[in-house]
């Protein structure tokens, strides 16, 4: 369901079962089924050109700016959040206050299935994130990362970069 404050580029495809609100989506981007993408009226969640957002993903930008570069591929069931903290109990909220922070995913990055990306994270260009990783810190361009919490596995070699 497309609700309000949506800026769509050309040739954008959004499956009927997906919801988007307060978002800017670049040309030639595809949003698969059961995806939820929510920015804020103040900061539109931005998705670049030629991206793919796989089924079951949630991209939340209520609390801070979220920018996804161009040619980025998200596999299925990824959660990206600009805010994290407990709901409901005031005691828990006092103990663990809401953490808010921008999230940026660089151009040409690939995010594996089941990844969780927390606030205050920047992934550089050409990053690869292994499936089921928990990303709570930033990584430089050409990083291959994975784990819980995510760690640098290695950096793409000059030979690998030349093939990109």
PADOLO-816285 format. One record per residue: residue number from 1; chain; residue in one letter; x, y, z of N, C-alpha, C, O in turn. Coordinates in steps of 0.02 Angstrom, whole numbers, plus 32768, in hexadecimal, padded with zeros to 4 digits. Atoms other than C-alpha are relative to their C-alpha. Layout:
BEGIN
+-----+---+---+------+------+------+-------+-------+-------+------+------+------+------+------+------+
|   k | c | r | n_xx | n_yy | n_zz | ca_xx | ca_yy | ca_zz | c_xx | c_yy | c_zz | o_xx | o_yy | o_zz |
+-----+---+---+------+------+------+-------+-------+-------+------+------+------+------+------+------+
| NUM | A | A |    X |    Y |    Z |     X |     Y |     Z |    X |    Y |    Z |    X |    Y |    Z |
...
+-----+---+---+------+------+------+-------+-------+-------+------+------+------+------+------+------+
This chain:
BEGIN
+-----+---+---+------+------+------+-------+-------+-------+------+------+------+------+------+------+
|   k | c | r | n_xx | n_yy | n_zz | ca_xx | ca_yy | ca_zz | c_xx | c_yy | c_zz | o_xx | o_yy | o_zz |
+-----+---+---+------+------+------+-------+-------+-------+------+------+------+------+------+------+
|   1 | A | X | 802A | 7FC6 | 8000 |  8000 |  8000 |  8000 | 802D | 803E | 8000 | 8059 | 8045 | 802A |
|   2 | A | X | 7FDC | 7FC1 | 8002 |  8045 |  80A8 |  7FCF | 7FD4 | 8033 | 8023 | 7F9A | 803D | 800F |
|   3 | A | X | 8029 | 7FD2 | 7FD9 |  800A |  8128 |  804D | 800D | 8048 | 7FED | 7FEB | 8062 | 7FC0 |
|   4 | A | X | 7FF7 | 7FB9 | 8010 |  804F |  81DA |  8049 | 8049 | 8012 | 7FFE | 8075 | 7FEE | 8016 |
|   5 | A | X | 7FBE | 7FE3 | 8004 |  80E8 |  8244 |  8025 | 8031 | 7FCF | 7FDF | 8065 | 7FBE | 7FFA |
|   6 | A | X | 7FD9 | 8030 | 8026 |  812E |  81CE |  7FA1 | 801A | 8023 | 7FC1 | 7FF3 | 8041 | 7F9C |
|   7 | A | X | 7FE2 | 7FE6 | 803D |  81A7 |  8207 |  7F19 | 801E | 7FC4 | 7FDB | 804F | 7FA7 | 7FF3 |
|   8 | A | X | 7FE9 | 803B | 8025 |  81BF |  817F |  7E96 | 8023 | 8015 | 7FC0 | 800C | 8041 | 7F9C |
|   9 | A | X | 7FDE | 7FF7 | 8040 |  823C |  817C |  7E08 | 7FDB | 7FDA | 7FCA | 7FA3 | 7FC1 | 7FD5 |
|  10 | A | X | 801F | 8025 | 8037 |  8216 |  812C |  7D61 | 800E | 7FB5 | 8007 | 8042 | 7FA1 | 8021 |
|  11 | A | X | 7FFA | 8049 | 8002 |  81FB |  8071 |  7D4D | 800B | 7FE2 | 8046 | 8034 | 7FB5 | 804E |
|  12 | A | X | 7FFE | 801B | 7FBC |  81E3 |  8051 |  7E08 | 7FC7 | 7FCF | 8007 | 7F8E | 7FDE | 7FF4 |
|  13 | A | X | 8033 | 8033 | 7FF6 |  8185 |  7FB1 |  7E34 | 7FFA | 7FF1 | 804A | 802C | 7FE1 | 806B |
|  14 | A | X | 800E | 8010 | 7FB9 |  8135 |  7F97 |  7EDF | 7FC9 | 7FCC | 8003 | 7F92 | 7FD9 | 7FEB |
|  15 | A | X | 8034 | 8035 | 7FF8 |  80D9 |  7EF4 |  7F06 | 7FC6 | 801B | 8029 | 7FCF | 8044 | 8056 |
|  16 | A | X | 803D | 7FE9 | 7FDE |  8026 |  7F0E |  7F41 | 8001 | 7FF5 | 804B | 7FE5 | 801E | 8070 |
|  17 | A | X | 8001 | 8010 | 7FB9 |  8045 |  7EBE |  7FEB | 8033 | 802A | 8029 | 8038 | 8021 | 8065 |
|  18 | A | X | 7FCE | 7FD6 | 7FDE |  80CE |  7F3D |  8015 | 7FE4 | 8044 | 8012 | 7FB5 | 805C | 7FF3 |
|  19 | A | X | 8016 | 7FBE | 7FE9 |  80B9 |  7FE2 |  8072 | 803C | 8030 | 7FFF | 8072 | 801F | 8018 |
|  20 | A | X | 7FCC | 7FCD | 7FFF |  811E |  8080 |  8055 | 7FE1 | 8042 | 8014 | 7FA8 | 8052 | 8002 |
|  21 | A | X | 8018 | 7FBF | 7FE8 |  810C |  812A |  80A7 | 803D | 802C | 800F | 806E | 8016 | 802B |
|  22 | A | X | 7FC9 | 7FD1 | 7FF5 |  817B |  81C5 |  80AD | 8042 | 7FE6 | 7FE4 | 8073 | 7FDD | 8008 |
|  23 | A | X | 7FC6 | 801F | 8020 |  81F7 |  8181 |  802F | 800C | 801F | 7FBB | 7FDD | 8035 | 7F99 |
|  24 | A | X | 7FEC | 7FED | 8043 |  8257 |  81B4 |  7F93 | 8023 | 7FC4 | 7FE2 | 8054 | 7FAB | 7FFE |
|  25 | A | X | 7FE5 | 803C | 801F |  827C |  8124 |  7F1C | 8018 | 8011 | 7FBA | 7FF3 | 802F | 7F92 |
|  26 | A | X | 7FE2 | 7FF1 | 8041 |  82F1 |  8133 |  7E86 | 7FE8 | 7FD3 | 7FC8 | 7FC6 | 7FA1 | 7FD4 |
|  27 | A | X | 8013 | 8024 | 803C |  82D8 |  80F4 |  7DD5 | 8014 | 7FB6 | 8003 | 8045 | 7FA3 | 8023 |
|  28 | A | X | 7FF1 | 8048 | 800B |  82D3 |  8039 |  7DAC | 800B | 7FD9 | 8040 | 8035 | 7FAB | 8042 |
|  29 | A | X | 7FFB | 8024 | 7FC0 |  82BD |  7FFF |  7E5F | 7FC3 | 7FD3 | 8008 | 7F8C | 7FE5 | 7FF4 |
|  30 | A | X | 8035 | 8031 | 7FF6 |  8256 |  7F67 |  7E8F | 7FF9 | 7FF2 | 804B | 802A | 7FE5 | 806E |
|  31 | A | X | 8011 | 800F | 7FBA |  81FF |  7F4D |  7F37 | 7FD7 | 7FC0 | 7FFE | 7FA0 | 7FBF | 7FE1 |
|  32 | A | X | 8022 | 8041 | 8001 |  81CD |  7E96 |  7F52 | 7FC4 | 7FFF | 8030 | 7FB0 | 8033 | 804A |
|  33 | A | X | 803D | 8008 | 7FD7 |  8139 |  7E52 |  7FB5 | 800D | 8007 | 804A | 8044 | 7FF9 | 8063 |
|  34 | A | X | 8000 | 7FFC | 7FB6 |  8113 |  7E73 |  806D | 8039 | 802A | 801B | 8056 | 801A | 8050 |
|  35 | A | X | 7FCC | 7FD1 | 7FEB |  8191 |  7F01 |  807B | 7FDF | 803C | 8021 | 7FAB | 8054 | 800A |
|  36 | A | X | 8018 | 7FC4 | 7FDF |  8176 |  7F92 |  80F4 | 8039 | 8033 | 8000 | 806F | 8026 | 801A |
|  37 | A | X | 7FCE | 7FCB | 8003 |  81D4 |  8034 |  80D3 | 7FE0 | 8040 | 8019 | 7FAF | 8058 | 7FFD |
|  38 | A | X | 801D | 7FC6 | 7FE1 |  81B2 |  80C9 |  8142 | 8037 | 8032 | 8013 | 8063 | 8022 | 803A |
|  39 | A | X | 7FD6 | 7FC9 | 7FEA |  820F |  816E |  814E | 7FD8 | 802D | 802D | 7FA4 | 8019 | 8047 |
|  40 | A | X | 8026 | 7FCF | 7FDA |  81D8 |  8209 |  81AA | 7FF0 | 803A | 7FD1 | 8011 | 8043 | 7F9E |
|  41 | A | X | 8011 | 7FC6 | 8029 |  8186 |  82A5 |  8164 | 803B | 8030 | 7FFD | 8045 | 8052 | 7FCB |
|  42 | A | X | 7FC5 | 7FD4 | 7FFD |  8223 |  8304 |  819A | 8039 | 7FE6 | 7FD4 | 8057 | 800D | 7FAF |
|  43 | A | X | 7FCA | 801F | 8026 |  82A0 |  828B |  814C | 7FE5 | 7FC5 | 7FD8 | 7FDA | 7F8F | 7FF3 |
|  44 | A | X | 8016 | 8038 | 802A |  8264 |  8224 |  80B9 | 8036 | 7FCA | 8000 | 8071 | 7FDA | 7FFC |
|  45 | A | X | 7FD2 | 8038 | 8008 |  82B3 |  8178 |  80B4 | 8011 | 7FFE | 7FB6 | 7FE5 | 7FFE | 7F8C |
|  46 | A | X | 7FEA | 7FFC | 8045 |  831A |  8179 |  8014 | 801D | 7FBE | 7FE8 | 8049 | 7FA1 | 8008 |
|  47 | A | X | 7FE7 | 803C | 8021 |  8338 |  80E4 |  7FA1 | 8017 | 8016 | 7FBB | 7FF1 | 8035 | 7F96 |
|  48 | A | X | 7FE4 | 7FEB | 8040 |  83A9 |  80FF |  7F0A | 7FE4 | 7FDB | 7FC4 | 7FB1 | 7FB9 | 7FC9 |
|  49 | A | X | 8016 | 801F | 803E |  8399 |  80C2 |  7E58 | 8016 | 7FB7 | 7FFC | 8048 | 7FA3 | 801A |
|  50 | A | X | 7FF0 | 8045 | 8010 |  8399 |  800D |  7E1F | 800D | 7FD5 | 803D | 803D | 7FAE | 8040 |
|  51 | A | X | 7FFB | 8028 | 7FC2 |  8380 |  7FC2 |  7ECC | 7FCD | 7FC9 | 8000 | 7F9C | 7FCB | 7FDA |
|  52 | A | X | 8030 | 8035 | 7FF5 |  8328 |  7F24 |  7F00 | 7FF9 | 7FF7 | 804C | 802A | 7FEF | 8070 |
|  53 | A | X | 8010 | 800C | 7FBA |  82D2 |  7F11 |  7FA9 | 7FD8 | 7FC0 | 8003 | 7F9F | 7FBE | 7FEA |
|  54 | A | X | 801D | 8043 | 8001 |  82A9 |  7E59 |  7FC7 | 7FC4 | 7FF9 | 802E | 7FB6 | 8025 | 8057 |
|  55 | A | X | 803D | 800B | 7FDA |  820C |  7E0E |  8015 | 800C | 8000 | 804B | 803E | 7FE8 | 8064 |
|  56 | A | X | 8000 | 8001 | 7FB8 |  81E7 |  7E29 |  80CC | 802F | 8032 | 8022 | 8039 | 802E | 805E |
|  57 | A | X | 7FD3 | 7FCF | 7FE2 |  8260 |  7EBA |  80E6 | 7FD9 | 8038 | 8022 | 7FA2 | 804A | 800D |
|  58 | A | X | 801A | 7FC4 | 7FDF |  823C |  7F49 |  815E | 8038 | 8033 | 8003 | 806D | 8026 | 8020 |
|  59 | A | X | 7FD0 | 7FC9 | 7FFE |  8297 |  7FEE |  8146 | 7FDE | 8038 | 8025 | 7FAD | 8055 | 800C |
|  60 | A | X | 8021 | 7FCF | 7FD5 |  826C |  8068 |  81D2 | 802C | 803E | 8007 | 8065 | 803A | 801E |
|  61 | A | X | 7FDD | 7FC0 | 7FFA |  829F |  811E |  81CC | 7FD9 | 8034 | 8026 | 7FDF | 806F | 8018 |
|  62 | A | X | 8028 | 7FD1 | 7FD8 |  8228 |  816B |  824B | 802C | 802F | 8029 | 801C | 806A | 8031 |
|  63 | A | X | 7FDA | 7FDD | 7FCC |  82B2 |  81A4 |  82C2 | 803C | 8028 | 7FE6 | 8052 | 8056 | 8008 |
|  64 | A | X | 7FC6 | 7FDD | 801D |  8341 |  81DE |  8251 | 8003 | 7FF0 | 7FB6 | 7FE0 | 7FC4 | 7F9D |
|  65 | A | X | 7FFA | 8007 | 8048 |  8374 |  81EA |  819C | 801C | 7FBC | 7FED | 804A | 7FA2 | 800C |
|  66 | A | X | 7FE8 | 803E | 801D |  838A |  814A |  8137 | 800B | 800B | 7FB6 | 7FDF | 8022 | 7F92 |
|  67 | A | X | 7FEF | 7FF9 | 8046 |  83E3 |  814C |  8090 | 801D | 7FBF | 7FE6 | 804D | 7FA4 | 8002 |
|  68 | A | X | 7FE8 | 803C | 8021 |  83FA |  80B6 |  801F | 8018 | 8015 | 7FBB | 7FF2 | 8034 | 7F95 |
|  69 | A | X | 7FE3 | 7FEB | 8040 |  846D |  80D1 |  7F8A | 7FE0 | 7FDE | 7FC4 | 7FAC | 7FBE | 7FCA |
|  70 | A | X | 8017 | 801F | 803E |  8456 |  8098 |  7ED7 | 801F | 7FBB | 7FF7 | 8054 | 7FAD | 8011 |
|  71 | A | X | 7FE9 | 8044 | 800F |  8469 |  7FE5 |  7E99 | 800C | 7FD7 | 803F | 803C | 7FB1 | 8044 |
|  72 | A | X | 7FFC | 8025 | 7FC1 |  844D |  7F9F |  7F48 | 7FCD | 7FC7 | 7FFD | 7F95 | 7FD1 | 7FE6 |
|  73 | A | X | 802D | 803A | 7FFF |  8401 |  7EF2 |  7F5E | 7FF6 | 7FE7 | 8048 | 8026 | 7FD7 | 806B |
|  74 | A | X | 8013 | 801B | 7FBF |  83A5 |  7EBC |  7FFC | 7FDF | 7FBC | 7FF4 | 7FAF | 7FB8 | 7FCF |
|  75 | A | X | 8021 | 8042 | 8003 |  837D |  7E02 |  800C | 7FC1 | 8003 | 802A | 7FAA | 803A | 803A |
|  76 | A | X | 8040 | 8001 | 7FDB |  82E2 |  7DCC |  806E | 800A | 8009 | 804B | 803F | 7FFA | 8067 |
|  77 | A | X | 8006 | 7FFD | 7FB6 |  82B0 |  7DF0 |  8123 | 8038 | 8028 | 8022 | 8053 | 8012 | 8055 |
|  78 | A | X | 7FCE | 7FD3 | 7FE3 |  832A |  7E7E |  8146 | 7FDC | 8035 | 8029 | 7FA8 | 804F | 8013 |
|  79 | A | X | 801A | 7FC9 | 7FD7 |  8306 |  7EFA |  81D2 | 8035 | 8035 | 8007 | 806C | 8029 | 8020 |
|  80 | A | X | 7FD4 | 7FC6 | 7FFB |  8355 |  7FA5 |  81C7 | 7FDB | 8034 | 8029 | 7FA2 | 8044 | 8019 |
|  81 | A | X | 8024 | 7FD3 | 7FD4 |  832B |  8020 |  8251 | 8029 | 803D | 8014 | 8065 | 8038 | 8021 |
|  82 | A | X | 7FDF | 7FC1 | 7FEC |  8354 |  80D5 |  827B | 7FF4 | 800E | 804B | 800F | 803E | 8065 |
|  83 | A | X | 800C | 7FF9 | 7FB8 |  8316 |  80BF |  832E | 7FF5 | 7FBC | 801F | 7FD7 | 7F90 | 8000 |
|  84 | A | X | 8008 | 8040 | 7FDE |  831C |  8032 |  83AC | 7FFA | 800B | 804B | 8022 | 802E | 8069 |
|  85 | A | X | 800B | 7FFC | 7FB8 |  82D8 |  8023 |  845B | 7FBF | 7FDD | 8012 | 7F98 | 7FCD | 7FE6 |
|  86 | A | X | 803D | 8023 | 7FEB |  824E |  7FD2 |  84C2 | 7FC1 | 802B | 7FF8 | 7FC4 | 8068 | 7FFE |
|  87 | A | X | 8041 | 7FDF | 8003 |  8197 |  7FFD |  84A9 | 7FD9 | 7FEE | 8040 | 7FE7 | 7FBC | 8060 |
|  88 | A | X | 802E | 8011 | 7FC9 |  8112 |  8003 |  8530 | 8019 | 8017 | 8044 | 800C | 804F | 8058 |
|  89 | A | X | 7FEC | 7FF5 | 7FBB |  8162 |  7FFA |  85DC | 802D | 803E | 8008 | 8062 | 8042 | 7FEB |
|  90 | A | X | 7FD8 | 7FC3 | 7FF2 |  819F |  80A5 |  861A | 8041 | 7FEE | 8024 | 8074 | 800E | 8019 |
|  91 | A | X | 7FC4 | 8015 | 7FDC |  8219 |  804D |  868E | 8036 | 7FE8 | 7FD0 | 8070 | 7FFA | 7FD5 |
|  92 | A | X | 7FD0 | 8018 | 8031 |  826A |  7FF3 |  85FD | 801A | 8039 | 7FD5 | 8055 | 803C | 7FC4 |
|  93 | A | X | 7FEB | 7FC7 | 8029 |  826C |  8093 |  8597 | 8031 | 802D | 8025 | 805F | 8048 | 8007 |
|  94 | A | X | 7FD0 | 7FD9 | 7FD8 |  82C4 |  80EE |  8626 | 8043 | 7FDC | 8005 | 8078 | 7FFC | 8005 |
|  95 | A | X | 7FC3 | 8028 | 7FFA |  8342 |  8061 |  8637 | 8026 | 7FFC | 7FBE | 8063 | 7FFF | 7FBC |
|  96 | A | X | 7FE4 | 8007 | 8042 |  835E |  804E |  857C | 7FE1 | 8034 | 7FD1 | 7FB3 | 8023 | 7FAC |
|  97 | A | X | 801F | 7FCC | 8029 |  8338 |  80F4 |  8526 | 8006 | 7FF1 | 7FB5 | 8033 | 7FCD | 7F9F |
|  98 | A | X | 8001 | 8009 | 8049 |  830F |  80F8 |  846C | 8043 | 8018 | 7FE3 | 8059 | 8050 | 7FF0 |
|  99 | A | X | 7FC2 | 7FEF | 8024 |  83AE |  80F6 |  8404 | 7FEC | 8015 | 7FB9 | 7FCD | 7FED | 7F96 |
| 100 | A | X | 8011 | 7FE7 | 8042 |  839A |  8161 |  8367 | 8040 | 8010 | 7FDA | 8070 | 8029 | 7FF7 |
| 101 | A | X | 7FC6 | 7FEF | 8028 |  8414 |  8173 |  82D8 | 7FF6 | 7FF3 | 7FB7 | 7FD0 | 7FC7 | 7FA4 |
| 102 | A | X | 8005 | 8008 | 8048 |  8428 |  8184 |  821E | 801C | 7FBD | 7FEA | 8047 | 7FA0 | 800B |
| 103 | A | X | 7FE7 | 803D | 801F |  8443 |  80EC |  81B0 | 800D | 800F | 7FB7 | 7FE2 | 802B | 7F94 |
| 104 | A | X | 7FEE | 7FF5 | 8046 |  849D |  80F4 |  8109 | 801D | 7FBF | 7FE4 | 8049 | 7FA1 | 8001 |
| 105 | A | X | 7FE6 | 803A | 8024 |  84BA |  8065 |  808F | 801D | 8019 | 7FBE | 7FFA | 8038 | 7F96 |
| 106 | A | X | 7FDE | 7FE7 | 803C |  853A |  808B |  8006 | 7FEB | 7FDD | 7FC0 | 7FCF | 7FA6 | 7FC2 |
| 107 | A | X | 8010 | 801B | 8043 |  8523 |  806E |  7F4C | 801E | 7FBA | 7FF7 | 8053 | 7FAA | 8013 |
| 108 | A | X | 7FE8 | 8042 | 8016 |  8538 |  7FBD |  7F06 | 800A | 7FCF | 803A | 8033 | 7FA2 | 8035 |
| 109 | A | X | 7FFA | 802E | 7FC8 |  8523 |  7F67 |  7FAE | 7FCD | 7FC8 | 7FFC | 7F99 | 7FD0 | 7FDC |
| 110 | A | X | 802B | 803B | 8000 |  84D3 |  7EBD |  7FCA | 7FF6 | 7FEA | 8048 | 8026 | 7FDB | 806C |
| 111 | A | X | 8011 | 8011 | 7FBB |  8479 |  7E95 |  806D | 7FDE | 7FBB | 7FFF | 7FAA | 7FB3 | 7FDF |
| 112 | A | X | 8019 | 8044 | 8000 |  845A |  7DDC |  808F | 7FC0 | 7FF7 | 8029 | 7FAC | 8024 | 804F |
| 113 | A | X | 8040 | 800F | 7FE0 |  83BA |  7D8B |  80D0 | 8005 | 8003 | 804C | 8037 | 7FEE | 8069 |
| 114 | A | X | 8006 | 8001 | 7FB8 |  8385 |  7DA7 |  8184 | 802D | 8030 | 8025 | 8033 | 802C | 8063 |
| 115 | A | X | 7FD2 | 7FD0 | 7FE0 |  8400 |  7E35 |  81A7 | 7FD8 | 8033 | 8028 | 7FA1 | 8048 | 8014 |
| 116 | A | X | 801C | 7FC9 | 7FD8 |  83D7 |  7EB4 |  8230 | 8034 | 8038 | 8000 | 806E | 802E | 8011 |
| 117 | A | X | 7FD5 | 7FC5 | 8002 |  8420 |  7F63 |  821A | 7FE5 | 8032 | 8032 | 7FAC | 8048 | 802C |
| 118 | A | X | 8013 | 7FD5 | 7FC9 |  841B |  7FD3 |  82B4 | 800D | 804A | 7FF0 | 802E | 8059 | 7FBE |
| 119 | A | X | 7FF2 | 7FB9 | 8008 |  841D |  8092 |  82C7 | 804B | 800F | 8004 | 8072 | 7FE7 | 801F |
| 120 | A | X | 7FBA | 7FE8 | 7FFF |  84C2 |  80F2 |  82B0 | 802E | 7FD4 | 7FD6 | 8069 | 7FCD | 7FE7 |
| 121 | A | X | 7FD7 | 802C | 802B |  8500 |  807D |  8225 | 8008 | 801F | 7FBB | 7FD7 | 8036 | 7F9D |
| 122 | A | X | 7FF2 | 7FEE | 8045 |  8554 |  80AF |  8183 | 8027 | 7FC6 | 7FE1 | 805C | 7FB2 | 7FFB |
| 123 | A | X | 7FDC | 8032 | 8026 |  8586 |  8029 |  8107 | 8019 | 8022 | 7FC1 | 7FF2 | 8042 | 7F9D |
| 124 | A | X | 7FE3 | 7FE0 | 803A |  85FC |  8066 |  807F | 7FE8 | 7FE1 | 7FBF | 7FBD | 7FB4 | 7FBF |
| 125 | A | X | 8011 | 801A | 8042 |  85F0 |  8044 |  7FC5 | 801B | 7FB9 | 7FF9 | 804E | 7FA7 | 8016 |
| 126 | A | X | 7FEC | 8044 | 8010 |  85FC |  7F90 |  7F86 | 800A | 7FD4 | 803E | 8038 | 7FAB | 803F |
| 127 | A | X | 7FFD | 802C | 7FC5 |  85DF |  7F41 |  8031 | 7FD5 | 7FC2 | 7FF5 | 7FA2 | 7FC5 | 7FD2 |
| 128 | A | X | 8027 | 803E | 8000 |  85A1 |  7E8F |  8044 | 7FF6 | 7FEC | 8049 | 8025 | 7FE9 | 8070 |
| 129 | A | X | 8010 | 8014 | 7FBB |  8547 |  7E5B |  80E4 | 7FE4 | 7FB9 | 7FFE | 7FB3 | 7FAC | 7FDC |
| 130 | A | X | 8014 | 8046 | 7FFE |  8537 |  7DA0 |  8108 | 7FBB | 7FF8 | 8020 | 7FA7 | 8020 | 804A |
| 131 | A | X | 8044 | 800F | 7FE7 |  848B |  7D56 |  812C | 8000 | 7FFC | 804C | 8030 | 7FE4 | 806B |
| 132 | A | X | 800D | 8004 | 7FB8 |  8447 |  7D64 |  81DE | 8032 | 8027 | 802B | 803A | 8017 | 8066 |
| 133 | A | X | 7FD2 | 7FD7 | 7FDA |  84C8 |  7DE5 |  8213 | 7FDB | 8036 | 8027 | 7FA5 | 804B | 8014 |
| 134 | A | X | 8019 | 7FC9 | 7FD7 |  84A8 |  7E67 |  829B | 8032 | 8038 | 7FFB | 8069 | 8035 | 8017 |
| 135 | A | X | 7FD2 | 7FC9 | 800F |  84F5 |  7F0B |  8263 | 7FF2 | 803B | 802E | 7FBE | 805B | 8028 |
| 136 | A | X | 800A | 7FC9 | 7FD0 |  850B |  7F8A |  82EF | 8039 | 8032 | 7FFF | 803F | 805C | 802D |
| 137 | A | X | 7FCB | 7FCF | 8009 |  85A4 |  7FEA |  82B2 | 800D | 8009 | 7FB6 | 7FF5 | 7FE2 | 7F8C |
| 138 | A | X | 7FF4 | 7FEF | 8046 |  85E2 |  8038 |  8211 | 803D | 7FDC | 7FE3 | 806A | 7FC7 | 8008 |
| 139 | A | X | 7FC9 | 8021 | 8024 |  8655 |  7FEC |  818D | 8011 | 8028 | 7FC2 | 7FE6 | 8048 | 7FA5 |
| 140 | A | X | 7FE7 | 7FDB | 803A |  86BF |  8036 |  8101 | 7FEB | 7FE0 | 7FBE | 7FD1 | 7FA9 | 7FBC |
| 141 | A | X | 800B | 801A | 8044 |  86AD |  8021 |  8045 | 8022 | 7FBC | 7FF8 | 8056 | 7FB0 | 8016 |
| 142 | A | X | 7FE4 | 8040 | 8015 |  86CE |  7F72 |  7FFF | 8007 | 7FCD | 8039 | 802F | 7F9E | 8034 |
| 143 | A | X | 7FFD | 802E | 7FC7 |  86B1 |  7F1A |  80A6 | 7FD1 | 7FC5 | 7FF6 | 7F99 | 7FCD | 7FDE |
| 144 | A | X | 802B | 803B | 7FFB |  866F |  7E69 |  80B2 | 7FFB | 7FF3 | 804B | 802D | 7FE7 | 806D |
| 145 | A | X | 800B | 8005 | 7FB8 |  8621 |  7E58 |  815E | 7FCE | 7FC9 | 8010 | 7FA6 | 7FB6 | 7FE6 |
| 146 | A | X | 8031 | 8032 | 7FEB |  85C0 |  7DD7 |  81C1 | 8007 | 7FF2 | 804A | 8039 | 8002 | 8069 |
| 147 | A | X | 7FFE | 8015 | 7FBB |  8594 |  7D95 |  826C | 7FD1 | 8027 | 802D | 7FAE | 8055 | 8017 |
| 148 | A | X | 8029 | 7FE0 | 7FCD |  853C |  7DC9 |  830C | 802B | 800B | 803D | 8036 | 7FDD | 8065 |
| 149 | A | X | 8008 | 7FC6 | 802C |  8578 |  7E4C |  8327 | 802C | 7FF9 | 7FC1 | 805D | 7FD3 | 7FC1 |
| 150 | A | X | 7FDB | 8003 | 803F |  85B8 |  7E68 |  8276 | 8047 | 8017 | 8009 | 8055 | 8047 | 802C |
| 151 | A | X | 7FB9 | 7FEF | 8000 |  8674 |  7E6B |  825F | 8019 | 7FFE | 7FB8 | 7FFB | 7FDF | 7F8D |
| 152 | A | X | 7FE1 | 8002 | 8042 |  86E3 |  7E89 |  81CA | 801C | 7FBB | 7FF3 | 8046 | 7FA2 | 8019 |
| 153 | A | X | 7FE5 | 8041 | 8014 |  8702 |  7DE3 |  8174 | 803E | 800B | 7FD5 | 8073 | 7FEE | 7FE0 |
| 154 | A | X | 7FC7 | 7FEC | 8029 |  8771 |  7E2E |  80EF | 7FEB | 803B | 7FD4 | 7FB0 | 804D | 7FD1 |
| 155 | A | X | 800D | 7FC9 | 802F |  877F |  7EBC |  8072 | 8007 | 7FE3 | 7FBA | 8033 | 7FBA | 7FAD |
| 156 | A | X | 7FFA | 8017 | 8045 |  8761 |  7E9F |  7FBA | 8045 | 8011 | 7FE5 | 8061 | 8046 | 7FF4 |
| 157 | A | X | 7FBD | 7FF5 | 801C |  8806 |  7E8D |  7F5C | 7FFC | 802E | 7FC3 | 7FC6 | 8039 | 7FA7 |
| 158 | A | X | 7FFD | 7FD5 | 803B |  883E |  7F01 |  7ED0 | 7FE7 | 7FDB | 7FC2 | 7FC5 | 7FF8 | 7F97 |
| 159 | A | X | 8017 | 8029 | 8039 |  881E |  7E72 |  7E55 | 7FB4 | 7FFA | 8000 | 7F93 | 8000 | 7FCC |
| 160 | A | X | 8049 | 8005 | 7FFA |  876C |  7E5B |  7E96 | 7FDF | 8043 | 7FF0 | 7FAB | 8046 | 7FCF |
| 161 | A | X | 801C | 7FBD | 800C |  874D |  7F17 |  7E92 | 8001 | 8010 | 7FB5 | 7FD2 | 802E | 7F9C |
| 162 | A | X | 7FFA | 7FF3 | 8048 |  8789 |  7F20 |  7DDC | 7FC8 | 7FDE | 7FD9 | 7FB5 | 7FF6 | 7FA4 |
| 163 | A | X | 8037 | 8024 | 8022 |  8700 |  7EA2 |  7DAC | 7FBD | 8021 | 800A | 7F8D | 8012 | 7FE6 |
| 164 | A | X | 8040 | 7FE0 | 7FF1 |  8678 |  7F10 |  7DF6 | 7FEE | 8030 | 7FCC | 7FB9 | 8050 | 7FD0 |
+-----+---+---+------+------+------+-------+-------+-------+------+------+------+------+------+------+
